[in-house]
C-alpha cells in the first residue's frame, strides 16, 4: 500500500498540470489604417488558444469591389524579433506617390502567415474574414511585434494585388 501511495504521489504530480484547465487564450487587436490613400480601414482580432490555434477575424471597408485582396501577417526576422511597423508616406523611395510592397518591407517585414483563403470583396467594398490556423507553439511570437497588412489597389488603370492598402500593428488586449 505504501508503494501505491508513492506511485499516486508521483503520477499525481505529473498528471495534475496536464489535467488543469487549458491556458487562457491570448487576445490581440489590430487597428487597420489606410495606406496609399486607398480609403481601406478596419479592425482585426487575433486569438491564440492553447499555443497552437491562431484565429484571425478581419472586418474592413473601402476595398475595390469584386477583387481579391490578399491579407497577411507580416514580421521582421528574428532572432531577436524586431518591432514590425506600418510604413509612412516617406517610405515611397521612388517618389511615385505609392508605397509599394517592396518599399514597405523594411517596415513590416516579409509575410509570416498568408491569411488564406483570399475571398472576393463584397459589392459594397467590405470584407469579413474569419479563419483558424494550426500553428507550432510560439511560432509567431512575439505576436505583438507583428503587423497585419491588406493588399490590392488599382494604379493607373491596372489592378495590382500586392500594393498595400491598409496596415496595423498587432497589440495584446489585456
Number of C-alpha atoms within 10 A of each C-alpha: 6 7 8 9 11 11 12 13 12 11 11 13 11 11 12 10 10 10 8 8 8 11 10 10 14 16 16 18 21 22 19 25 21 18 24 19 13 19 14 23 21 21 17 20 19 24 19 23 17 13 19 14 16 20 16 19 16 20 15 21 18 18 26 22 16 14 18 17 23 20 26 19 24 26 29 22 14 7 6 8 15 15 19 25 23 24 23 12 15 11 19 17 14 10 10 8 13 20 23 21 19 16 17 22 20 16 19 28 22 18 18 16 14 14 22 14 12 14 15 16 21 15 12 12 16 20 20 14 18 16 13 15 14 12 13 11 13 11 11 18 12 14 23 18 20 28 29 29 27 28 23 21 21 12 10 7 7 8 14 15 17 16 25 29 29 28 29 27 23 25 18 15 13 6
